[in-house]
Amino acid sequence: MLKMYISFAGIILLFLAMGLIWLSRRKLKGWLAGVVSLLAYLSLVSGALIIIYIVFTGPTR
């Protein structure tokens, strides 16, 4: 059950990254776009690492 909640956190981070990347590329300009883009890529990497961990640790009993 704990793995399910951890995977939900990873999925939420990936969706957050998608929205922040869209926001930084389409709507923002200047240094604010850079800060939002950095935050987006950090959440993308952390979400991907969480999902990779969940996938490779296998099912629980």
Residue frames as a rotation matrix with the C-alpha (Angstrom) as fourth column:
MET 1
0.568 0.823 0.000 0.00
0.823 -0.568 0.000 0.00
0.000 0.000 -1.000 0.00
LEU 2
0.395 -0.512 -0.763 2.89
0.183 -0.770 0.611 2.33
-0.900 -0.381 -0.210 0.75
LYS 3
-0.650 -0.658 0.379 4.33
0.467 0.046 0.883 1.73
-0.599 0.751 0.277 -2.73
MET 4
0.022 0.747 0.664 1.05
0.985 -0.131 0.114 2.87
0.173 0.652 -0.739 -4.23
TYR 5
0.841 0.298 -0.451 1.24
0.426 -0.880 0.212 6.19
-0.334 -0.371 -0.867 -2.38
ILE 6
-0.057 -0.940 -0.337 4.88
0.116 -0.342 0.933 6.63
-0.992 0.014 0.128 -3.36
SER 7
-0.615 -0.132 0.777 4.01
0.752 0.199 0.629 6.00
-0.238 0.971 -0.023 -7.00
PHE 8
0.524 0.826 0.208 1.20
0.848 -0.528 -0.041 8.56
0.076 0.198 -0.977 -6.78
ALA 9
0.566 -0.409 -0.716 3.76
0.121 -0.817 0.563 11.10
-0.816 -0.405 -0.413 -5.58
GLY 10
-0.540 -0.808 0.235 5.94
0.308 0.070 0.949 10.26
-0.783 0.585 0.211 -8.58
ILE 11
-0.238 0.553 0.798 3.03
0.968 0.069 0.241 10.63
0.079 0.830 -0.552 -10.98
ILE 12
0.780 0.535 -0.326 2.05
0.582 -0.810 0.064 13.97
-0.230 -0.240 -0.943 -9.44
LEU 13
0.124 -0.824 -0.552 5.64
0.046 -0.551 0.833 15.20
-0.991 -0.129 -0.031 -9.78
LEU 14
-0.674 -0.361 0.645 5.65
0.608 0.226 0.761 14.21
-0.420 0.905 0.067 -13.46
PHE 15
0.228 0.829 0.510 2.38
0.947 -0.310 0.080 16.05
0.224 0.465 -0.856 -14.12
LEU 16
0.732 -0.038 -0.680 3.69
0.321 -0.861 0.394 19.07
-0.601 -0.507 -0.618 -12.21
ALA 17
-0.347 -0.934 -0.084 6.83
0.232 -0.172 0.957 19.04
-0.909 0.312 0.277 -14.35
MET 18
-0.425 0.258 0.868 4.76
0.905 0.146 0.399 18.91
-0.024 0.955 -0.295 -17.51
GLY 19
0.646 0.760 0.070 2.68
0.756 -0.650 0.075 21.91
0.102 0.004 -0.995 -16.47
LEU 20
0.564 -0.492 -0.663 5.67
0.155 -0.725 0.670 23.94
-0.811 -0.481 -0.332 -15.30
ILE 21
-0.556 -0.751 0.356 7.61
0.488 0.052 0.871 23.29
-0.672 0.659 0.338 -18.50
TRP 22
-0.061 0.627 0.776 4.61
0.965 -0.161 0.207 24.39
0.255 0.762 -0.595 -20.54
LEU 23
0.830 0.410 -0.379 4.25
0.525 -0.803 0.282 27.49
-0.189 -0.433 -0.881 -18.37
SER 24
0.191 -0.841 -0.506 7.91
0.165 -0.480 0.861 28.45
-0.968 -0.248 0.047 -18.61
ARG 25
-0.668 -0.498 0.553 8.06
0.589 0.101 0.802 28.01
-0.455 0.862 0.226 -22.38
ARG 26
-0.249 0.673 0.697 4.74
0.877 -0.148 0.457 29.59
0.410 0.725 -0.553 -23.37
LYS 27
0.653 0.752 0.093 3.75
0.611 -0.596 0.521 32.18
0.447 -0.284 -0.848 -20.79
LEU 28
0.784 -0.372 -0.496 6.82
0.295 -0.479 0.827 33.41
-0.545 -0.795 -0.266 -18.90
LYS 29
0.698 -0.613 0.371 9.80
0.217 -0.312 -0.925 35.49
0.682 0.726 -0.084 -19.99
GLY 30
0.287 -0.690 0.664 13.18
-0.649 -0.650 -0.395 36.32
0.705 -0.317 -0.635 -18.54
TRP 31
-0.692 -0.700 0.175 14.62
-0.566 0.376 -0.734 35.06
0.448 -0.607 -0.656 -15.27
LEU 32
-0.146 0.727 0.671 11.25
-0.849 0.256 -0.462 33.88
-0.508 -0.637 0.579 -13.97
ALA 33
0.746 0.371 -0.553 11.00
-0.635 0.645 -0.425 31.44
0.199 0.668 0.717 -16.87
GLY 34
-0.120 -0.887 -0.446 14.46
-0.454 0.449 -0.770 30.13
0.883 0.110 -0.457 -15.98
VAL 35
-0.711 -0.112 0.695 13.54
-0.703 0.160 -0.693 29.58
-0.033 -0.981 -0.192 -12.33
VAL 36
0.303 0.904 0.302 10.28
-0.797 0.414 -0.439 27.83
-0.522 -0.108 0.846 -13.20
SER 37
0.608 -0.152 -0.779 12.08
-0.576 0.591 -0.565 25.73
0.547 0.792 0.272 -15.80
LEU 38
-0.537 -0.844 -0.008 14.71
-0.550 0.357 -0.755 24.68
0.640 -0.401 -0.656 -13.26
LEU 39
-0.461 0.471 0.752 11.98
-0.749 0.248 -0.614 23.69
-0.476 -0.847 0.238 -10.81
ALA 40
0.605 0.733 -0.310 10.21
-0.775 0.453 -0.441 21.77
-0.183 0.507 0.842 -13.56
TYR 41
0.281 -0.562 -0.778 13.27
-0.498 0.607 -0.619 19.78
0.820 0.561 -0.109 -14.53
LEU 42
-0.747 -0.497 0.441 14.07
-0.617 0.272 -0.738 19.01
0.246 -0.824 -0.510 -10.90
SER 43
-0.076 0.799 0.597 10.57
-0.741 0.356 -0.570 17.65
-0.667 -0.486 0.565 -10.39
LEU 44
0.646 0.252 -0.720 10.84
-0.725 0.496 -0.478 15.71
0.237 0.831 0.503 -13.66
VAL 45
-0.265 -0.842 -0.470 14.04
-0.500 0.537 -0.679 13.99
0.824 0.055 -0.563 -12.56
SER 46
-0.793 -0.029 0.609 12.78
-0.592 0.275 -0.757 13.24
-0.145 -0.961 -0.236 -9.04
GLY 47
0.269 0.953 0.138 9.45
-0.813 0.301 -0.498 11.91
-0.516 0.021 0.856 -10.36
ALA 48
0.501 -0.151 -0.852 11.25
-0.647 0.588 -0.485 9.71
0.575 0.794 0.197 -12.86
LEU 49
-0.620 -0.782 -0.063 13.56
-0.506 0.460 -0.729 8.33
0.599 -0.420 -0.681 -10.19
ILE 50
-0.454 0.548 0.703 10.58
-0.726 0.230 -0.648 7.51
-0.517 -0.804 0.294 -7.97
ILE 51
0.619 0.732 -0.286 8.79
-0.753 0.449 -0.481 5.70
-0.223 0.513 0.829 -10.80
ILE 52
0.134 -0.656 -0.742 11.96
-0.581 0.555 -0.595 3.79
0.803 0.511 -0.307 -11.75
TYR 53
-0.785 -0.409 0.466 12.39
-0.605 0.340 -0.720 2.73
0.136 -0.847 -0.514 -8.12
ILE 54
-0.042 0.867 0.496 8.80
-0.752 0.299 -0.587 1.51
-0.658 -0.398 0.640 -7.90
VAL 55
0.665 0.324 -0.673 9.00
-0.730 0.473 -0.493 -0.40
0.159 0.819 0.551 -11.18
PHE 56
0.015 -0.777 -0.630 12.28
-0.471 0.550 -0.690 -2.17
0.882 0.307 -0.357 -10.46
THR 57
-0.675 -0.243 0.697 11.56
-0.738 0.250 -0.627 -3.14
-0.021 -0.937 -0.348 -6.84
GLY 58
-0.817 0.324 -0.478 8.78
0.053 0.866 0.498 -5.40
0.575 0.381 -0.724 -8.02
PRO 59
0.158 0.979 0.132 5.43
-0.245 -0.091 0.965 -6.32
0.957 -0.185 0.225 -6.52
THR 60
-0.699 -0.281 0.658 4.81
-0.691 0.030 -0.722 -6.63
0.183 -0.959 -0.216 -2.82
ARG 61
-0.605 0.472 -0.641 2.94
0.286 0.881 0.378 -9.42
0.743 0.046 -0.668 -1.11
